[in-house]
């Protein structure tokens, strides 16, 4: 939400979620192919996993996203 409620912080939600509570945040996933597959077979349930590499002190990591039907 803009404006931020924390003066002087660009993304305060990220600053709380990632380092303080350890929540992993994934953004900008291209889900068009899984949507097409779901529409084709009418199965709309799947497990989406995207584990990051466990790098201590990192602010980002490569992932290997998978949608398992």
Backbone as CSV, one residue per row, in Angstrom:
resi,resn,N_x,N_y,N_z,CA_x,CA_y,CA_z,C_x,C_y,C_z
1,UNK,0.847,-1.171,0.000,0.000,0.000,0.000,0.888,1.227,0.000
2,UNK,0.523,2.198,-0.733,1.260,3.464,-0.769,0.345,4.557,-0.233
3,UNK,0.772,5.479,0.514,2.144,5.631,1.000,2.444,4.635,2.111
4,UNK,3.722,4.370,2.292,4.142,3.456,3.357,3.828,4.067,4.712
5,UNK,3.533,3.228,5.670,3.235,3.709,7.017,4.484,3.867,7.866
6,UNK,5.622,3.437,7.369,6.869,3.537,8.104,7.751,4.585,7.420
7,UNK,7.876,5.758,8.001,8.679,6.806,7.363,10.114,6.349,7.115
8,UNK,10.628,6.684,5.949,12.000,6.363,5.617,12.228,4.943,5.143
9,UNK,11.170,4.151,4.981,11.313,2.772,4.520,10.616,2.611,3.175
10,UNK,11.309,1.971,2.234,10.730,1.787,0.909,9.704,0.661,0.896
11,UNK,10.030,-0.469,1.453,9.115,-1.614,1.501,9.063,-2.167,2.925
12,UNK,8.339,-1.512,3.824,8.364,-1.951,5.226,7.804,-3.355,5.435
13,UNK,6.847,-3.782,4.625,6.302,-5.125,4.797,7.392,-6.169,4.552
14,UNK,8.199,-5.966,3.503,9.308,-6.872,3.232,10.310,-6.855,4.388
15,UNK,10.550,-5.689,4.949,11.517,-5.568,6.036,11.063,-6.315,7.282
16,UNK,9.778,-6.491,7.457,9.261,-7.245,8.600,9.165,-8.725,8.252
17,UNK,8.576,-9.053,7.113,8.308,-10.449,6.762,9.569,-11.287,6.590
18,UNK,10.530,-10.779,5.869,11.675,-11.613,5.509,12.643,-11.810,6.675
19,UNK,13.261,-10.766,7.227,14.259,-11.025,8.269,13.671,-11.303,9.651
20,UNK,12.512,-10.730,9.964,11.992,-10.838,11.331,11.147,-12.071,11.581
21,UNK,10.361,-12.501,10.590,9.538,-13.688,10.818,9.909,-14.830,9.876
22,UNK,10.895,-14.620,9.001,11.400,-15.691,8.156,10.460,-16.127,7.051
23,UNK,9.490,-15.299,6.711,8.556,-15.638,5.648,9.241,-15.494,4.301
24,UNK,9.107,-16.495,3.462,9.680,-16.442,2.126,8.678,-15.784,1.189
25,UNK,9.146,-14.888,0.356,8.274,-14.129,-0.531,8.641,-14.440,-1.974
26,UNK,7.667,-14.891,-2.744,7.875,-15.125,-4.169,7.054,-14.119,-4.957
27,UNK,7.650,-13.568,-5.979,6.966,-12.546,-6.761,7.208,-12.781,-8.250
28,UNK,6.312,-12.275,-9.045,6.427,-12.240,-10.499,6.547,-13.653,-11.090
29,UNK,5.668,-14.565,-10.685,5.625,-15.897,-11.268,4.767,-15.868,-12.524
30,UNK,5.217,-16.531,-13.577,4.454,-16.659,-14.816,3.660,-17.965,-14.728
31,UNK,2.371,-17.860,-14.468,1.534,-19.039,-14.250,0.610,-19.343,-15.432
32,UNK,0.898,-18.753,-16.588,0.034,-18.947,-17.755,-0.041,-20.416,-18.197
33,UNK,1.079,-21.117,-18.230,1.078,-22.507,-18.700,0.301,-23.423,-17.769
34,UNK,0.444,-23.225,-16.470,-0.328,-24.065,-15.543,-1.820,-23.730,-15.631
35,UNK,-2.146,-22.474,-15.882,-3.552,-22.097,-16.059,-4.133,-22.764,-17.299
36,UNK,-3.370,-22.790,-18.381,-3.827,-23.450,-19.609,-4.005,-24.952,-19.389
37,UNK,-3.070,-25.573,-18.674,-3.159,-26.997,-18.390,-4.379,-27.305,-17.525
38,UNK,-4.632,-26.473,-16.529,-5.803,-26.664,-15.667,-7.095,-26.534,-16.465
39,UNK,-7.152,-25.565,-17.357,-8.353,-25.386,-18.180,-8.553,-26.569,-19.121
40,UNK,-7.459,-27.137,-19.617,-7.562,-28.249,-20.561,-8.098,-29.520,-19.912
41,UNK,-7.624,-29.833,-18.689,-8.078,-31.085,-18.068,-9.082,-30.870,-16.933
42,UNK,-9.455,-29.616,-16.712,-10.454,-29.255,-15.684,-10.029,-29.660,-14.274
43,UNK,-8.738,-29.798,-14.043,-8.197,-30.059,-12.711,-7.488,-28.795,-12.266
44,UNK,-8.053,-28.134,-11.261,-7.557,-26.833,-10.842,-6.812,-26.885,-9.510
45,UNK,-6.515,-28.066,-9.040,-5.778,-28.206,-7.796,-4.370,-28.685,-8.095
46,UNK,-3.396,-28.027,-7.494,-2.007,-28.440,-7.641,-1.224,-27.880,-6.470
47,UNK,-0.076,-28.477,-6.251,0.809,-27.968,-5.210,1.908,-27.163,-5.895
48,UNK,2.085,-25.936,-5.475,3.123,-25.083,-6.026,4.223,-24.957,-4.993
49,UNK,5.427,-25.331,-5.374,6.581,-25.213,-4.479,7.688,-24.470,-5.200
50,UNK,8.414,-23.654,-4.467,9.527,-22.891,-5.036,10.575,-22.673,-3.949
51,UNK,11.245,-23.751,-3.544,12.201,-23.609,-2.441,13.443,-22.815,-2.844
52,UNK,13.826,-21.854,-2.018,15.063,-21.111,-2.289,16.271,-21.866,-1.739
53,UNK,17.436,-21.486,-2.206,18.661,-22.024,-1.618,18.834,-21.424,-0.226
54,UNK,19.227,-22.221,0.766,19.390,-21.696,2.127,20.730,-20.958,2.279
55,UNK,20.749,-19.690,1.960,21.963,-18.891,2.026,21.842,-17.932,3.207
56,UNK,22.621,-18.131,4.232,22.563,-17.287,5.428,22.903,-15.845,5.081
57,UNK,22.046,-14.933,5.500,22.275,-13.506,5.289,21.903,-13.004,3.906
58,UNK,21.413,-13.878,3.052,21.065,-13.462,1.689,19.748,-12.703,1.669
59,UNK,19.568,-11.889,0.651,18.311,-11.170,0.466,17.557,-11.684,-0.742
60,UNK,18.084,-12.692,-1.390,17.437,-13.315,-2.532,18.141,-14.619,-2.850
61,UNK,17.486,-15.455,-3.645,18.057,-16.737,-3.973,17.433,-17.282,-5.238
62,UNK,18.192,-18.041,-6.030,17.571,-18.738,-7.154,16.588,-19.780,-6.614
63,UNK,15.558,-20.064,-7.380,14.570,-21.080,-6.984,14.362,-22.052,-8.136
64,UNK,13.727,-23.151,-7.819,13.337,-24.135,-8.825,11.836,-24.355,-8.666
65,UNK,11.004,-23.454,-9.205,9.553,-23.569,-8.989,8.964,-24.760,-9.721
66,UNK,8.013,-25.424,-9.053,7.347,-26.573,-9.643,5.878,-26.555,-9.256
67,UNK,5.027,-26.853,-10.234,3.599,-27.029,-9.981,3.326,-28.515,-10.154
68,UNK,2.897,-29.172,-9.086,2.712,-30.621,-9.087,1.222,-30.922,-9.061
69,UNK,0.758,-31.591,-10.113,-0.659,-31.946,-10.199,-0.833,-33.418,-9.903
